[in-house]
Amino acid sequence: MSSPAVHLPVPRIPGRRGRLQDIPVTGHKKVLLAAPRGYCAGVDRAVIAVEKALERYGAPVYVRKQIVHNIHVVTELEKKGAIFVEEVDEVPAGAHVVFSAHGVSPAVVSAASDRGLQAIDATCPLVTKVHREAVRFARDDFEILLIGHEGHEEVEGTAGEAPEHVTVVNSPDHADTIEVRDPSKVVWLSQTTLSVDETMETVRRLRERFPQLQDPPSDDICYATQNRQVAIKKVAVGADLVIVVGSANSSNSVRLVEVALEHGAKAAYRVDYVDEVKQEWLEGVETVGVTSGASVPEVLVTEVLEELAGAGYRDVEEVRTAEEDLIFSLPKELRQDASGKRDSRALGGRGRA
């Protein structure tokens, strides 16, 4: 009952530093460091929520699914006493459970309530916005074409708000096969962590088939996803190699690799840790682009930069395309400390690049 059901890879054993050799290249070695990168406000809020829950209620605190899609973050929280489970029926009755940043469906909320669980909702407010849009359009009897990846937790949560009204559209090609009941009452929404370009191509192809397709009231793809994609586009143009730090199940991290390749990078790879960077990737490489997904702590990027410096890439140029200062309040249950005073970390507070 109490054992984690979310199975992570074998815990990382830090490799020997200085693995990468400083092999001469024709030109000058340098790093283009994308900014913004790493933690977004929603991830910051969710991770701090678990930490605060552990401080306030003591271990264990249960978390449905990975709080954010990053192996390092989840492993570190496990060390502090968080237990990650697949579904709420694995949580002991009456225990505290945190819903991940990706959101949950009303059915999950109901199941937690039925078990008497003390639920803390760490859903990113930008995801919550999409949930509310789905409820609103379903109430008005629209058919909702939800652009996103079937099976992704965020898509499952949003679709669960109005399952009889939602059809998931996985890709631009999938858009060509979608059928709707009434082409005059169709709206599109999207997963918040998609490729902006691919999403717009999907919308274009949907609109070719359904000219009266309505847009959401505001952009669903989150500011952080867009900002990181804009930054890597600028980096990719001048990069022989792009390294994206992020986990395989992080949609926005995977998209950064794709965007880099589409916008000029000669090669691009995703790594969870610096240990995964391979010597052969650096053969003949003068310029390395580096970025990270929105659920990646900066320490992992720093480790990559330190290893690259040992291989001769000591000149680091930051390529900044936007400033980010958005901060979200913690879930209401965690805004006060045990004595009832407003907690100093009621707002997210970690620095973001």
Secondary structure as GFF3:
##gff-version 3
##sequence-region A 1 353
A	DSSP	beta_strand	30	35	.	.	.	ID=ss1
A	DSSP	alpha_helix	41	57	.	.	.	ID=ss2
A	DSSP	beta_strand	61	64	.	.	.	ID=ss3
A	DSSP	alpha_helix	71	80	.	.	.	ID=ss4
A	DSSP	beta_strand	82	85	.	.	.	ID=ss5
A	DSSP	three_ten_helix	88	90	.	.	.	ID=ss6
A	DSSP	beta_strand	96	99	.	.	.	ID=ss7
A	DSSP	alpha_helix	106	114	.	.	.	ID=ss8
A	DSSP	beta_strand	118	121	.	.	.	ID=ss9
A	DSSP	alpha_helix	125	139	.	.	.	ID=ss10
A	DSSP	beta_strand	143	147	.	.	.	ID=ss11
A	DSSP	alpha_helix	153	159	.	.	.	ID=ss12
A	DSSP	beta_strand	166	169	.	.	.	ID=ss13
A	DSSP	alpha_helix	172	175	.	.	.	ID=ss14
A	DSSP	beta_strand	186	190	.	.	.	ID=ss15
A	DSSP	alpha_helix	196	209	.	.	.	ID=ss16
A	DSSP	alpha_helix	223	236	.	.	.	ID=ss17
A	DSSP	beta_strand	241	245	.	.	.	ID=ss18
A	DSSP	alpha_helix	251	262	.	.	.	ID=ss19
A	DSSP	beta_strand	268	271	.	.	.	ID=ss20
A	DSSP	three_ten_helix	274	276	.	.	.	ID=ss21
A	DSSP	three_ten_helix	279	282	.	.	.	ID=ss22
A	DSSP	beta_strand	287	292	.	.	.	ID=ss23
A	DSSP	alpha_helix	298	310	.	.	.	ID=ss24
A	DSSP	beta_strand	316	320	.	.	.	ID=ss25
A	DSSP	three_ten_helix	332	334	.	.	.	ID=ss26
###
